[in-house]
Amino acid sequence: MPTLFLWLLFVVIFWVPAHAADVDAAIVFAVDISASVDRATAKLQRDGHAMAIAEPAVIAAISRGPNGCIAVTYLEWASRGQGRSVLPWKRVCGMEDALAVAGAIRRFASDGDDCSGYCATSISDAIDSGSDLLDRYEGAALARIIDISANGTNNDGAPLWSSRARALARGYTINAIVLPQIHYGVPYPLTDYFNDFVIGGDGAFVIEPDTANDYVSALRRKLMSEISSAVDPGRATRSVGNASPSPAHPSALADQNALLTGWGQ
């Protein structure tokens, strides 16, 4: 009962304000909790996002935007239909908001033991779920972004090219960060895979930290770039170190589907 009460209180506190006003960017943190994500990797993602959102440099970047606020939500995903919304939409307009978001992520996000049964990697479902969350954000946002954090390739759910195409048709941007751990079932560098088949939209990019210790700083740079790109869409690909920009003219998506089938874990 205490756990249920805390969750209901959390929803009441966090749900309402995010739908009330305009923001510079609405960002979905879409975090991989598939079978390849162990406790250490789950902690890396959980703590990494919590620390990055409350970085003073990120708060400063938010304050410089036209609205001085962003909105964030935290989505965990694995196989198709296994998505879980950990954090409802929450506006972040300063350090107090950011610390509240960080606390909620640390409290409610996966500890790496949530996978039971078949937990594959459906990046396509992550994109579809992220798109649905962006659809439901009721305020105006200068940019609407899906942030994929993963260490594998799409091997479950809808064809990746179709989910990506639907998101881009809605005007959403898909960015990605590669987990600096073992990469499963990837026949060539995962950064290249994400660049070729996952990311897209205005200023889209993928970034791969060199080590686990670099994950938080990479997320910080990523967030700052995304916030800046809301005003200047070209700025993201100019300002993020160790990043690969989205190709201007992606190859035929239908032809890529065969390459995507069965990759990853």
C-alpha positions as CSV (number, residue, x, y, z in Angstrom):
1,M,0.0,0.0,0.0
2,P,2.7,2.6,0.8
3,T,4.3,1.9,-2.6
4,L,1.0,2.4,-4.4
5,F,0.4,5.7,-2.4
6,L,3.8,7.0,-3.4
7,W,3.3,6.2,-7.0
8,L,-0.1,7.9,-7.1
9,L,1.4,10.9,-5.4
10,F,4.2,10.9,-7.9
11,V,1.7,10.9,-10.8
12,V,-0.3,13.7,-9.3
13,I,2.8,15.9,-8.8
14,F,4.4,15.2,-12.1
15,W,1.7,14.7,-14.7
16,V,-0.3,18.0,-14.7
17,P,2.4,20.8,-15.0
18,A,4.0,19.4,-18.2
19,H,0.8,19.8,-20.2
20,A,0.2,23.4,-19.3
21,A,2.8,25.5,-21.2
22,D,5.1,25.7,-24.2
23,V,8.7,24.4,-24.1
24,D,11.8,24.7,-26.3
25,A,12.1,20.9,-26.6
26,A,10.0,17.8,-25.7
27,I,12.4,14.9,-25.2
28,V,11.7,11.2,-24.8
29,F,14.5,9.3,-23.0
30,A,14.0,5.9,-24.6
31,V,16.1,3.5,-22.6
32,D,17.0,-0.1,-23.5
33,I,16.2,-2.7,-20.8
34,S,16.4,-5.8,-23.0
35,A,18.1,-9.1,-22.1
36,S,21.6,-7.7,-23.0
37,V,21.3,-5.0,-20.3
38,D,22.7,-6.3,-17.0
39,R,22.5,-4.6,-13.6
40,A,25.6,-2.5,-14.2
41,T,24.4,-1.3,-17.6
42,A,20.9,-0.5,-16.2
43,K,22.5,1.5,-13.4
44,L,24.7,3.3,-16.0
45,Q,21.6,4.4,-17.9
46,R,19.5,5.2,-14.8
47,D,22.2,7.2,-13.0
48,G,23.5,8.7,-16.2
49,H,20.2,10.3,-17.2
50,A,19.5,11.4,-13.6
51,M,22.9,13.1,-13.4
52,A,22.9,14.6,-16.9
53,I,19.5,16.3,-16.5
54,A,20.7,18.1,-13.3
55,E,24.1,19.2,-14.7
56,P,24.5,23.0,-14.2
57,A,25.6,23.3,-17.8
58,V,22.3,21.7,-19.0
59,I,20.3,24.0,-16.7
60,A,22.1,27.0,-18.2
61,A,21.4,25.8,-21.7
62,I,17.7,25.4,-20.8
63,S,17.6,28.9,-19.4
64,R,18.9,30.4,-22.6
65,G,16.0,29.1,-24.7
66,P,13.1,31.3,-25.8
67,N,10.7,29.6,-23.3
68,G,13.4,28.7,-20.7
69,C,11.9,25.2,-20.2
70,I,12.0,21.8,-21.7
71,A,9.8,18.8,-21.1
72,V,11.1,15.2,-20.6
73,T,9.7,11.7,-20.1
74,Y,11.5,8.5,-19.4
75,L,10.5,5.3,-21.4
76,E,12.0,1.8,-20.9
77,W,11.7,-0.7,-23.7
78,A,12.7,-4.2,-24.8
79,S,10.6,-6.5,-27.0
80,R,7.5,-5.3,-28.7
81,G,4.8,-4.4,-26.2
82,Q,7.2,-4.4,-23.3
83,G,7.5,-0.6,-23.1
84,R,7.1,1.1,-19.7
85,S,6.7,4.8,-19.0
86,V,8.7,5.5,-15.8
87,L,8.3,9.2,-15.7
88,P,5.3,11.1,-17.1
89,W,5.9,14.3,-18.9
90,K,7.6,16.8,-16.6
91,R,8.6,20.4,-17.4
92,V,12.2,21.3,-16.5
93,C,12.6,25.0,-16.1
94,G,15.4,25.1,-13.5
95,M,17.5,23.1,-11.0
96,E,14.6,22.3,-8.7
97,D,12.6,20.7,-11.5
98,A,15.7,18.8,-12.7
99,L,16.5,17.4,-9.3
100,A,12.9,16.2,-9.0
101,V,13.2,14.4,-12.4
102,A,16.5,12.9,-11.4
103,G,15.1,11.6,-8.1
104,A,12.1,10.0,-9.9
105,I,14.4,8.3,-12.5
106,R,16.6,6.9,-9.7
107,R,13.6,5.7,-7.7
108,F,11.5,4.1,-10.5
109,A,13.8,3.2,-13.4
110,S,14.9,-0.4,-14.0
111,D,17.6,-2.0,-11.9
112,G,18.4,-4.6,-14.5
113,D,16.2,-7.3,-13.1
114,D,13.0,-6.5,-14.9
115,C,13.4,-8.8,-17.8
116,S,11.5,-12.0,-17.6
117,G,11.0,-14.4,-20.4
118,Y,11.7,-13.1,-23.9
119,C,13.3,-9.7,-23.8
120,A,14.6,-8.8,-27.3
121,T,15.6,-5.4,-28.7
122,S,12.8,-3.7,-30.5
123,I,14.1,-0.3,-31.4
124,S,11.1,0.0,-33.8
125,D,8.8,-0.3,-30.8
126,A,10.8,2.2,-28.9
127,I,10.4,4.7,-31.7
128,D,6.7,4.0,-32.0
129,S,6.2,4.4,-28.3
130,G,8.3,7.5,-28.2
131,S,6.3,9.0,-31.1
132,D,3.0,8.2,-29.2
133,L,4.3,10.0,-26.2
134,L,5.3,13.0,-28.3
135,D,1.9,13.0,-29.9
136,R,0.3,13.2,-26.4
137,Y,2.4,16.1,-25.2
138,E,-0.2,18.9,-25.3
139,G,2.0,22.0,-25.1
140,A,3.8,23.5,-28.1
141,A,7.5,22.4,-28.5
142,L,10.0,23.9,-30.9
143,A,11.6,20.5,-31.2
144,R,10.2,17.0,-30.4
145,I,13.0,14.4,-29.9
146,I,13.3,10.7,-29.3
147,D,16.5,9.8,-27.6
148,I,17.5,6.1,-28.0
149,S,20.0,4.6,-25.6
150,A,20.9,1.0,-26.6
151,N,23.7,-1.5,-27.1
152,G,22.1,-3.7,-29.8
153,T,20.3,-3.7,-33.0
154,N,16.6,-4.2,-33.9
155,N,15.5,-7.9,-33.8
156,D,11.9,-7.7,-32.8
157,G,8.7,-5.9,-33.6
158,A,7.8,-3.9,-36.7
159,P,10.4,-3.2,-39.4
160,L,12.7,-0.5,-38.2
161,W,12.5,1.5,-41.4
162,S,8.7,1.8,-41.1
163,S,8.8,3.1,-37.5
164,R,11.5,5.5,-38.3
165,A,9.7,6.8,-41.4
166,R,6.5,7.3,-39.4
167,A,8.3,9.3,-36.7
168,L,10.1,11.5,-39.3
169,A,6.8,12.1,-41.1
170,R,5.5,13.6,-37.9
171,G,8.4,16.0,-37.8
172,Y,10.1,14.3,-34.9
173,T,13.9,13.9,-34.5
174,I,15.5,10.6,-33.5
175,N,18.9,10.8,-31.8
176,A,20.9,7.9,-30.3
177,I,23.6,7.2,-27.7
178,V,25.5,3.9,-27.9
179,L,26.0,2.2,-24.6
180,P,29.8,1.8,-24.0
181,Q,29.5,-1.9,-23.1
182,I,29.6,-5.2,-25.1
183,H,27.6,-4.8,-28.3
184,Y,25.5,-7.8,-29.2
185,G,25.0,-9.3,-32.6
186,V,26.4,-6.3,-34.5
187,P,28.3,-7.1,-37.7
188,Y,29.8,-3.7,-38.0
189,P,30.2,-0.7,-35.6
190,L,26.9,0.1,-33.7
191,T,27.4,3.8,-34.3
192,D,27.3,3.2,-38.0
193,Y,24.2,1.0,-37.7
194,F,22.4,3.8,-35.7
195,N,23.6,6.4,-38.2
196,D,22.4,4.4,-41.2
197,F,19.1,3.0,-39.9
198,V,17.9,4.6,-36.7
199,I,18.5,8.4,-36.4
200,G,16.9,11.0,-38.5
201,G,15.3,14.5,-38.6
202,D,16.6,18.0,-38.1
203,G,20.2,17.9,-36.8
204,A,20.0,14.2,-35.9
205,F,23.1,12.6,-34.5
206,V,24.5,9.5,-32.8
207,I,27.2,9.6,-30.1
208,E,29.3,6.7,-28.6
209,P,31.1,7.3,-25.3
210,D,34.6,5.9,-25.2
211,T,34.1,4.2,-21.8
212,A,31.4,3.9,-19.2
213,N,32.9,6.8,-17.3
214,D,32.2,9.0,-20.3
215,Y,28.5,8.1,-20.5
216,V,27.3,11.0,-18.3
217,S,29.4,13.6,-20.0
218,A,28.2,12.3,-23.4
219,L,24.6,12.6,-22.3
220,R,25.3,16.1,-21.0
221,R,26.7,17.2,-24.4
222,K,23.8,15.5,-26.1
223,L,21.2,17.3,-24.1
224,M,22.9,20.6,-24.5
225,S,23.0,20.1,-28.2
226,E,19.4,19.1,-28.4
227,I,18.3,22.1,-26.4
228,S,20.3,24.4,-28.7
229,S,19.0,22.7,-31.8
230,A,15.5,23.7,-30.9
231,V,16.4,27.3,-31.8
232,D,19.1,26.4,-34.4
233,P,18.5,23.0,-36.0
234,G,21.9,22.8,-37.6
235,R,23.7,23.4,-34.3
236,A,23.5,19.8,-33.0
237,T,25.8,18.3,-35.6
238,R,28.2,21.2,-35.2
239,S,28.5,21.1,-31.4
240,V,28.5,17.5,-30.2
241,G,31.9,15.9,-30.0
242,N,32.4,12.3,-31.1
243,A,29.1,12.3,-32.9
244,S,28.1,11.2,-36.3
245,P,25.4,13.3,-38.1
246,S,22.4,11.9,-39.9
247,P,22.9,11.4,-43.7
248,A,21.2,14.1,-45.7
249,H,19.7,11.6,-48.2
250,P,19.1,8.1,-46.5
251,S,19.2,5.1,-48.8
252,A,15.9,3.4,-49.8
253,L,14.5,2.3,-46.5
254,A,12.6,-0.7,-47.9
255,D,15.9,-2.1,-49.1
256,Q,17.4,-1.9,-45.6
257,N,14.7,-4.0,-44.0
258,A,16.5,-7.3,-45.0
259,L,19.6,-6.1,-43.3
260,L,17.9,-5.3,-40.1
261,T,16.1,-8.6,-39.6
262,G,17.6,-10.8,-36.9
263,W,20.4,-8.4,-35.7
264,G,20.9,-7.6,-32.1
265,Q,19.7,-9.0,-28.7
